[in-house]
Amino acid sequence: MFARIKIKTDKRVELKDITGKIKQKVKDFDIKDGILILNVPHTTAGITINESADPDVKQDIKNEINKVIPFEDNYKHREGNSAAHIKSTLVGCSQNIIIKNNKLLLGRWQGIFFCEFDGPRSRNLNIKAIEDKSS
């Protein structure tokens, strides 16, 4: 099963909690057990799993990643978004999550975040569910 969802970002750098959207897709797929693959088909965005209970965590991540990889740093890339490409590389463009009893097996505090590094933009997220027929 495959789906593509649109994600609209509002800031240059943003960690957008998409956990609810992903949980809904898992329900729509109606898979008892399996694996969910999330893939960001962009070179200046990424996806991560981290704490979603405290919004300060995503702000801290954003602040630190911007410190480590500043927007201006004598980059050679002509488009002016080298920092976004580097951030995307470090965060990564995919995540795999186990599905058990039609639910994502996330930790108690975990959420799924779409990471924008060159926004605001309209983005896509590819979702592939693979059912485990042996369970």
TORSE-915860 format. One line per field, with one value per residue: residue in three letters; residue number from 1; x, y, z of N, C-alpha, C, O, CB in turn. Coordinates in Angstrom, 1 decimal. Each point is the difference from the previous one (the first is absolute). Glycine has a CB too. Layout:
resn	[ala	...]
resi	[NUM	...]
n_c1	[X	...]
n_c2	[Y	...]
n_c3	[Z	...]
ca_c1	[X	...]
ca_c2	[Y	...]
ca_c3	[Z	...]
c_c1	[X	...]
c_c2	[Y	...]
c_c3	[Z	...]
o_c1	[X	...]
o_c2	[Y	...]
o_c3	[Z	...]
cb_c1	[X	...]
cb_c2	[Y	...]
cb_c3	[Z	...]
***
This chain:
resn	[met	phe	ala	arg	ile	lys	ile	lys	thr	asp	lys	arg	val	glu	leu	lys	asp	ile	thr	gly	lys	ile	lys	gln	lys	val	lys	asp	phe	asp	ile	lys	asp	gly	ile	leu	ile	leu	asn	val	pro	his	thr	thr	ala	gly	ile	thr	ile	asn	glu	ser	ala	asp	pro	asp	val	lys	gln	asp	ile	lys	asn	glu	ile	asn	lys	val	ile	pro	phe	glu	asp	asn	tyr	lys	his	arg	glu	gly	asn	ser	ala	ala	his	ile	lys	ser	thr	leu	val	gly	cys	ser	gln	asn	ile	ile	ile	lys	asn	asn	lys	leu	leu	leu	gly	arg	trp	gln	gly	ile	phe	phe	cys	glu	phe	asp	gly	pro	arg	ser	arg	asn	leu	asn	ile	lys	ala	ile	glu	asp	lys	ser	ser]
resi	[1	2	3	4	5	6	7	8	9	10	11	12	13	14	15	16	17	18	19	20	21	22	23	24	25	26	27	28	29	30	31	32	33	34	35	36	37	38	39	40	41	42	43	44	45	46	47	48	49	50	51	52	53	54	55	56	57	58	59	60	61	62	63	64	65	66	67	68	69	70	71	72	73	74	75	76	77	78	79	80	81	82	83	84	85	86	87	88	89	90	91	92	93	94	95	96	97	98	99	100	101	102	103	104	105	106	107	108	109	110	111	112	113	114	115	116	117	118	119	120	121	122	123	124	125	126	127	128	129	130	131	132	133	134	135]
n_c1	[0.8	1.3	-1.2	1.4	-0.7	0.2	2.3	-1.5	3.3	-1.3	3.3	2.0	-0.5	-3.1	1.0	-3.0	-0.6	-0.3	-0.9	-2.6	1.1	1.0	-2.8	-1.6	1.9	-0.6	-3.1	0.4	1.5	-2.5	3.5	-1.4	2.8	1.5	2.2	-1.6	2.4	-0.4	1.2	0.4	-0.5	2.2	3.2	-1.7	-1.4	1.3	-2.2	1.1	-1.6	0.1	-1.7	-2.9	0.4	1.4	-1.4	2.9	0.5	-0.4	1.7	2.5	0.0	0.1	2.5	1.8	-0.5	0.8	2.9	0.9	-0.7	0.9	-2.3	3.1	2.1	1.1	-3.0	1.9	-3.3	0.0	-2.2	1.7	-0.2	3.5	-1.9	-1.9	2.3	0.8	-2.9	-0.4	2.6	-1.0	-2.9	0.7	-1.6	-1.0	-1.4	0.2	-2.8	0.2	-2.9	-0.2	-3.2	0.1	3.0	2.3	1.4	-0.3	1.8	-2.6	1.1	-0.6	-1.1	0.7	1.9	-1.2	3.4	-1.5	3.4	-2.0	-2.8	-0.6	0.4	-2.8	1.9	-1.1	-0.1	0.6	-2.2	1.7	-2.5	2.3	-3.0	2.2	-1.9	1.4	-2.5]
n_c2	[-1.2	2.2	2.3	2.1	1.3	2.6	0.4	3.1	0.2	2.6	-0.1	0.3	-2.4	-1.6	-2.4	-0.2	-1.8	-1.8	-1.5	0.6	-0.9	-2.8	-0.7	0.4	-2.1	-2.3	0.3	-0.2	-2.8	-1.2	-0.7	-2.1	1.0	2.3	1.4	2.8	0.1	3.1	0.4	3.2	-0.6	2.5	-0.2	1.5	-2.8	-1.9	-1.5	0.6	-2.2	2.8	-0.3	0.2	0.8	2.7	1.8	-0.3	-2.5	2.0	2.4	-1.9	-0.8	3.0	0.7	-2.2	0.4	3.1	-0.7	-1.9	1.9	3.7	0.0	0.6	-2.7	2.0	-1.6	-0.3	0.1	2.4	-0.6	1.8	-3.4	-0.6	0.0	-2.0	-2.1	-0.3	-0.6	-2.4	-1.4	-0.1	-1.2	-2.4	0.6	-2.3	0.0	-3.3	0.7	-3.3	0.5	-1.4	-0.5	1.7	1.3	1.3	-2.5	3.6	-0.9	0.5	2.1	-1.2	2.7	-1.2	2.8	0.2	0.8	2.7	-0.1	2.1	1.4	2.4	-2.6	-0.7	-2.5	-2.2	-1.3	-2.4	-1.2	-2.8	-1.3	-2.4	-1.3	-1.4	-1.9	-0.9	1.6]
n_c3	[0.0	-1.9	2.1	-1.8	3.1	-1.8	2.3	-0.5	1.2	1.1	-0.4	-2.3	1.8	0.1	2.1	-2.0	3.0	-3.0	3.1	-1.5	-2.8	1.1	1.4	-2.7	-1.5	2.2	-0.5	-3.1	0.2	1.7	1.1	2.3	-0.4	-1.8	0.5	0.2	-2.5	1.5	-3.2	1.0	-3.6	1.8	-0.7	2.6	1.9	2.1	0.8	3.1	1.3	2.0	2.3	-1.6	3.3	-0.9	-2.7	1.5	-2.2	-2.4	1.4	0.2	-3.0	-0.9	1.6	-1.1	-3.1	0.2	1.4	-2.3	-2.4	0.5	-2.1	-0.3	-0.6	-2.9	-1.4	-2.5	0.1	-2.4	2.2	2.2	0.9	0.9	2.5	-1.6	-0.6	3.0	1.0	-2.0	1.0	3.0	-0.4	-2.0	-2.5	2.6	2.7	-0.6	1.8	0.7	-1.5	3.2	-1.2	-3.3	1.6	-1.8	1.6	0.8	2.5	1.5	-1.9	-3.1	-1.2	-2.7	0.1	-3.2	0.8	-1.7	-0.6	-1.8	2.0	-1.1	-1.8	-0.6	1.6	-1.6	2.9	-2.5	2.2	-1.1	2.0	-0.4	1.0	2.0	-2.4	3.0	1.8]
ca_c1	[-0.8	0.8	-0.7	0.9	-0.7	0.5	0.3	0.3	0.8	-0.2	1.2	1.2	0.3	-1.2	-0.3	-1.4	-0.5	-0.9	-0.4	-1.5	-0.3	0.5	-0.8	-1.2	0.3	0.1	-1.4	-0.6	0.6	-0.6	1.0	0.1	1.4	0.9	1.0	-0.4	1.1	-0.3	1.0	-0.1	0.7	0.5	1.4	0.2	-1.0	0.3	-1.0	0.6	-0.9	0.6	-1.0	-1.1	-0.8	0.5	0.3	1.4	1.0	0.1	0.6	1.4	0.6	0.1	1.0	1.3	0.3	0.3	1.3	1.0	0.1	-0.6	-0.5	1.1	1.3	0.9	-0.3	0.3	-1.2	-0.5	-1.4	0.0	-0.7	0.9	-0.3	-1.2	0.4	0.8	-0.9	-0.8	0.9	0.2	-1.2	-0.4	-1.2	-1.0	-0.2	-0.8	-0.7	-0.8	-1.4	-0.5	-1.4	-0.5	0.5	1.5	0.7	0.9	0.1	-1.0	0.2	0.4	-0.9	0.6	0.1	0.5	1.0	0.1	1.2	0.0	-1.4	-1.2	-0.3	-1.0	0.8	-0.6	0.5	-0.4	-0.3	-0.1	-0.3	0.2	-0.7	0.6	-1.0	0.3	-0.5]
ca_c2	[1.2	1.2	1.3	1.2	1.1	1.3	0.7	1.4	0.6	1.5	0.6	-0.4	-1.3	-0.3	-1.4	0.0	-1.3	-0.7	-1.3	-0.2	-0.3	-1.4	-1.0	-0.1	-0.8	-1.4	-0.5	-0.2	-1.2	-1.2	-1.1	-0.5	0.0	0.2	1.1	1.2	0.7	1.4	0.5	1.4	0.1	1.3	0.1	1.0	-0.3	-1.3	-0.6	-0.5	-0.4	0.5	0.3	0.9	0.5	1.3	0.8	0.6	-0.9	0.3	1.3	-0.2	-0.6	1.0	1.0	-0.6	-0.3	1.3	0.4	-0.9	0.2	1.3	0.3	0.6	-0.6	-0.2	-1.2	0.2	-0.3	1.3	0.2	0.7	-0.9	-1.1	-0.3	-0.8	-1.3	-0.7	-0.4	-1.2	-1.2	-0.4	-0.5	-1.2	0.2	-1.1	-0.7	-1.2	-0.1	-1.3	0.0	-1.1	0.2	1.2	1.2	0.2	-0.3	1.1	0.1	0.8	1.5	0.2	0.5	0.0	1.4	0.4	1.0	0.9	0.8	1.0	0.4	-0.8	-0.7	-1.1	-1.2	-1.3	-1.1	-1.3	-1.0	-1.4	-0.9	-1.4	-0.9	-1.2	-1.0	-1.2	0.1]
ca_c3	[0.0	-0.2	0.0	0.0	0.6	-0.2	1.3	-0.2	1.1	0.2	0.4	-0.6	0.7	0.8	0.3	0.0	0.5	-1.0	0.6	-0.2	-1.4	-0.3	0.7	-0.8	-1.2	0.4	0.2	-1.3	-0.6	0.7	0.1	1.4	0.4	-1.2	0.1	-0.7	-0.5	-0.3	-0.9	-0.4	-1.3	-0.2	0.4	1.0	1.1	0.6	0.9	1.2	1.1	1.3	1.0	-0.4	1.2	0.4	-1.2	0.1	-0.6	-1.4	0.0	0.4	-1.2	-1.0	0.4	-0.1	-1.4	-0.7	0.5	-0.5	-1.5	-0.3	-1.3	-0.7	0.4	-1.2	-0.8	-1.5	-0.7	-0.5	0.4	1.3	1.0	0.4	1.4	0.0	-0.5	1.1	1.1	-0.5	0.0	1.4	0.5	-0.8	-0.8	0.1	1.3	0.0	1.2	0.1	0.2	0.7	0.3	-0.7	0.6	-0.1	1.3	0.5	1.4	0.7	-0.3	-1.4	-1.1	-1.3	-0.4	-1.3	0.2	-1.1	0.1	-1.1	-0.2	0.0	-1.3	0.0	-0.1	-0.1	0.8	-0.5	1.0	-0.5	1.0	-0.5	0.9	0.4	-0.1	0.8	1.4]
c_c1	[0.9	-0.9	1.1	-0.9	0.8	0.3	0.4	0.8	-0.1	1.2	1.2	0.5	-1.1	0.0	-1.5	-0.5	-1.1	-0.5	-1.5	-0.3	0.5	-0.8	-1.3	0.2	0.1	-1.4	-0.6	0.5	-0.6	0.9	0.2	1.5	0.8	1.0	-0.5	1.3	-0.4	1.2	-0.2	0.8	0.5	1.4	0.2	-1.1	0.4	-1.1	0.7	-1.1	0.7	-1.2	-1.0	-0.8	0.3	0.4	1.4	1.0	0.2	0.7	1.5	0.7	0.2	1.1	1.4	0.5	0.4	1.4	1.1	0.2	-0.7	-0.4	1.1	1.4	0.9	-0.2	0.1	-1.3	-0.7	-1.4	-0.1	-0.7	0.9	-0.3	-1.2	0.3	0.8	-0.9	-0.8	0.9	0.2	-1.2	-0.5	-1.3	-1.0	0.0	-0.8	-0.6	-0.8	-1.4	-0.4	-1.4	-0.6	0.4	1.5	0.6	1.1	0.1	-1.0	0.1	0.3	-1.1	0.9	0.0	0.6	0.9	0.2	1.3	0.1	-1.3	-0.1	-0.2	-1.1	0.8	-0.8	0.6	-0.6	-0.1	-0.2	-0.2	0.2	-0.6	0.8	-1.1	0.1	-0.6	-1.4]
c_c2	[1.2	1.3	1.1	1.1	1.3	0.6	1.4	0.5	1.5	0.8	-0.5	-1.3	-0.3	-1.6	-0.1	-1.4	-0.5	-1.3	-0.3	-0.4	-1.5	-1.0	-0.2	-0.9	-1.5	-0.6	-0.2	-1.2	-1.3	-1.2	-0.4	0.1	0.3	1.1	1.1	0.7	1.4	0.5	1.4	0.1	1.4	0.1	1.0	-0.2	-1.4	-0.4	-0.6	-0.4	0.5	0.3	1.0	0.6	1.4	0.8	0.7	-0.9	0.3	1.4	-0.1	-0.7	1.0	1.0	-0.6	-0.4	1.2	0.5	-0.8	0.2	1.4	0.2	0.6	-0.5	-0.2	-1.2	0.3	-0.2	1.3	0.4	0.7	-0.8	-1.2	-0.5	-1.0	-1.4	-0.8	-0.5	-1.2	-1.2	-0.5	-0.6	-1.3	0.2	-1.1	-0.5	-1.2	-0.1	-1.4	0.3	-1.3	0.3	1.3	1.4	0.1	-0.3	1.1	0.0	1.0	1.5	0.3	0.5	0.0	1.4	0.1	1.2	0.9	0.8	1.1	0.5	1.5	-0.6	-1.0	-1.2	-1.3	-0.9	-1.2	-0.9	-1.3	-0.9	-1.4	-0.9	-1.3	-1.1	-1.2	0.1	-0.3]
c_c3	[0.0	0.1	0.0	0.7	-0.2	1.4	-0.4	1.2	-0.1	0.3	-0.7	0.5	0.9	0.2	0.2	0.5	-0.9	0.6	-0.2	-1.4	-0.3	0.7	-0.8	-1.3	0.3	0.2	-1.4	-0.8	0.6	0.0	1.5	0.5	-1.3	0.3	-0.9	-0.4	-0.3	-0.8	-0.4	-1.4	-0.3	0.6	1.1	1.1	0.5	0.9	1.2	1.0	1.3	0.9	-0.5	1.1	0.4	-1.3	0.1	-0.6	-1.5	-0.2	0.3	-1.2	-1.1	0.3	-0.2	-1.4	-0.7	0.5	-0.6	-1.6	-0.3	-1.4	-0.9	0.5	-1.2	-0.9	-1.4	-0.8	-0.4	0.4	1.4	1.1	0.4	1.4	0.0	-0.5	1.0	1.1	-0.4	0.0	1.4	0.6	-0.7	-0.6	0.2	1.5	-0.2	1.4	0.0	0.3	0.8	0.5	-0.5	0.7	-0.1	1.4	0.3	1.5	0.6	-0.4	-1.4	-0.9	-1.3	-0.5	-1.4	0.2	-1.2	0.3	-1.1	-0.4	-0.1	-1.4	0.2	-0.3	-0.1	1.0	-0.6	1.2	-0.6	1.2	-0.6	1.1	0.3	0.0	0.9	1.4	0.1]
o_c1	[1.0	-1.2	1.1	-1.1	1.2	-0.9	0.9	-0.5	-0.3	0.0	0.0	0.3	-0.4	0.3	-0.5	0.4	-1.1	-0.6	-0.3	-0.8	-0.7	-0.3	-0.5	-0.8	-0.4	-0.3	-0.7	-0.7	0.0	-0.4	0.2	0.3	-0.3	0.4	-0.6	0.9	-0.9	1.2	-1.1	1.2	-0.2	0.4	1.2	-0.3	0.8	-1.1	1.0	-1.2	1.2	-1.1	0.3	-0.9	-0.8	1.0	0.5	1.1	1.1	0.7	0.8	1.2	1.1	0.8	0.9	1.1	0.8	0.7	1.0	1.1	-1.2	0.5	0.1	0.3	0.7	0.9	-0.1	-0.1	-0.3	-0.4	-1.1	-0.3	-0.6	0.0	0.0	-0.5	-0.2	0.1	-0.2	-0.5	0.0	0.0	-0.4	-0.8	-1.0	1.0	-0.9	0.6	-0.7	-0.4	0.3	-0.3	-0.7	-0.6	0.7	-0.5	1.2	-0.9	-0.6	-1.0	0.2	-1.1	1.2	-1.0	1.0	-0.4	0.5	0.2	1.1	-0.4	0.9	0.3	-0.6	0.6	-1.3	1.2	-1.2	0.8	-0.9	0.8	-0.5	0.5	0.5	-0.8	-0.9	0.0	-0.6]
o_c2	[0.1	-0.1	-0.2	0.3	0.0	-0.1	0.2	-0.1	0.6	1.2	-1.1	-1.0	0.9	-0.7	0.5	-1.0	0.6	-0.8	-1.1	-0.9	-0.7	-1.1	-1.1	-0.8	-0.8	-1.1	-1.0	-0.7	-1.0	-1.1	0.9	0.7	-0.5	0.2	-0.1	0.2	0.2	-0.1	0.3	-0.2	0.5	-0.8	0.2	1.0	-0.7	0.6	-0.7	0.4	-0.3	-0.3	1.1	0.8	0.8	-0.4	0.3	0.5	0.1	0.2	0.6	0.4	0.1	0.3	0.6	0.2	0.0	0.7	0.5	0.0	0.0	-0.7	-0.2	0.1	-1.1	-0.6	1.2	0.6	0.9	1.1	0.6	0.5	-1.0	-1.2	-1.0	-1.0	-1.2	-1.1	-0.9	-1.1	-1.2	-1.0	-0.9	0.9	-0.1	0.1	0.0	0.1	-0.2	0.9	-1.1	1.0	0.7	1.0	-1.0	0.4	-0.2	-0.6	0.8	0.6	1.1	-0.3	-0.1	0.7	-0.6	0.9	-0.5	0.6	0.7	0.1	0.8	0.6	-0.2	-0.1	0.1	0.1	-0.2	-0.1	-0.2	0.0	-0.3	0.1	-0.5	0.0	-0.8	-1.0	0.0]
o_c3	[0.7	-0.4	0.3	-0.4	-0.2	0.9	-0.8	1.1	-1.1	-0.1	-0.7	-0.7	0.8	-0.9	1.0	-0.6	-0.1	-0.8	-0.4	-0.2	-0.8	-0.6	-0.1	-0.3	-0.7	-0.4	-0.2	-0.7	-0.7	-0.4	0.8	1.0	-1.1	1.2	-1.0	0.8	-0.8	0.5	-0.5	0.0	-1.1	0.9	0.5	0.7	-0.6	0.1	-0.2	-0.1	0.2	-0.3	-0.6	-0.2	0.4	-0.6	-1.1	-0.5	-0.4	-1.0	-0.7	-0.3	-0.6	-0.9	-0.5	-0.3	-0.9	-0.8	-0.5	-0.5	-0.2	-0.9	-1.2	1.2	0.0	-0.5	-0.5	-1.1	0.9	0.1	0.3	1.0	0.3	0.3	0.8	0.5	0.2	0.5	0.8	0.4	0.2	0.7	0.7	0.4	-0.7	0.7	-0.9	1.0	-1.0	0.8	-0.5	0.6	0.7	-0.2	-0.1	1.0	-0.3	0.7	-0.7	-0.2	-0.4	0.1	0.0	0.0	-0.4	0.7	-1.0	1.1	0.0	-1.1	0.0	-1.0	1.1	-1.1	0.2	0.3	-0.1	0.9	-0.9	0.9	-1.0	1.2	-1.0	0.9	0.1	0.7	1.1]
cb_c1	[-2.8	2.9	-3.0	2.4	-2.1	-0.3	-0.1	-1.6	1.8	-2.2	-0.9	0.3	2.9	-1.6	2.8	-0.5	1.7	1.7	2.1	0.3	0.9	2.6	1.5	0.1	1.6	2.5	0.5	0.5	2.1	-1.9	1.0	-2.2	-0.1	-2.2	2.5	-3.1	2.0	-2.6	1.6	-1.4	-1.3	-2.7	-0.5	1.3	-2.7	3.5	-2.6	3.2	-2.1	3.2	1.3	0.8	0.7	-0.3	-2.9	-1.8	-1.8	-2.7	-2.9	-1.8	-2.2	-3.2	-2.5	-1.5	-2.3	-3.2	-2.1	-1.6	1.1	0.9	-2.4	-1.7	-1.8	0.8	-1.5	2.4	0.0	1.8	0.4	0.3	-1.6	1.7	0.9	-0.9	0.3	1.8	0.1	-0.9	1.2	1.7	-0.2	2.1	2.3	-0.7	1.0	0.9	0.6	2.4	-0.8	2.6	1.0	-1.3	-2.5	0.2	-1.5	0.2	3.0	1.1	0.6	2.7	-2.6	0.3	-0.6	-1.7	0.6	-2.7	0.0	2.4	-1.6	-1.3	3.0	-2.6	3.0	-1.8	1.5	0.3	-0.1	0.6	-1.1	1.6	-2.7	2.6	0.7	2.1	2.3]
cb_c2	[-1.3	-1.2	-0.8	-0.9	-1.5	0.4	-2.3	0.4	-2.6	-1.8	1.5	3.3	-0.5	2.7	-0.9	2.7	0.1	2.0	1.4	2.5	3.2	2.0	1.8	3.1	2.8	1.6	2.2	3.2	2.3	2.0	0.0	-2.3	-1.1	-0.9	-1.5	0.1	-2.3	0.4	-2.6	1.1	-2.4	1.8	-0.9	0.6	2.2	-0.2	0.3	1.0	-1.8	1.2	-1.6	-2.1	-3.1	-0.4	0.1	0.7	-1.9	-1.7	0.5	-0.6	-2.3	-0.5	0.4	-1.1	-2.0	-0.2	0.1	-1.7	-2.6	1.6	0.5	2.0	0.0	1.8	-1.9	-1.4	-3.1	-1.5	-2.5	1.6	1.8	2.1	3.2	3.0	2.2	2.6	3.3	2.6	2.1	2.8	3.3	-2.3	1.4	-0.7	2.2	-1.2	2.8	-2.1	2.6	-1.5	-2.1	-2.4	0.9	1.4	-2.3	2.0	-1.3	-2.2	-0.9	-1.5	1.5	-3.0	1.2	-1.8	-1.0	-0.4	-2.7	-1.2	-2.8	0.8	0.4	1.6	1.0	0.2	1.6	0.5	2.0	0.5	1.8	0.5	1.5	1.1	1.6	0.6	1.7]
cb_c3	[0.5	-1.1	1.0	-1.7	1.9	-3.1	1.9	-2.6	1.1	0.8	3.0	0.3	-1.0	0.0	0.0	-1.3	2.5	-1.1	2.1	2.0	0.2	0.4	2.3	1.2	-0.3	1.5	2.4	0.7	0.2	-0.3	-2.9	-1.4	3.1	-2.7	1.4	0.4	-0.1	1.6	-0.3	2.5	0.3	-0.8	-2.7	-2.4	-0.4	-0.2	-1.7	-0.3	-1.4	-0.9	2.4	-1.9	0.4	2.9	0.8	2.6	2.1	0.4	1.4	2.7	1.2	0.5	2.1	2.6	1.0	0.6	2.7	2.3	-0.2	2.7	2.1	-1.5	2.0	1.8	2.2	1.5	0.3	-2.0	-1.7	-2.2	-1.2	-1.9	0.0	-0.9	-2.5	-1.1	0.0	-1.8	-2.2	-0.5	0.0	1.1	-1.0	-3.1	2.2	-2.7	1.3	0.0	-1.6	0.2	1.3	-0.6	1.8	-2.7	-0.1	-2.7	0.5	2.0	2.7	0.2	1.6	-0.5	2.8	-2.0	2.7	-1.5	1.0	0.2	1.1	2.8	-1.7	0.3	1.1	-2.7	2.2	-3.1	2.4	-2.9	2.2	-2.5	0.2	0.5	-2.5	-2.1	-0.7]
***
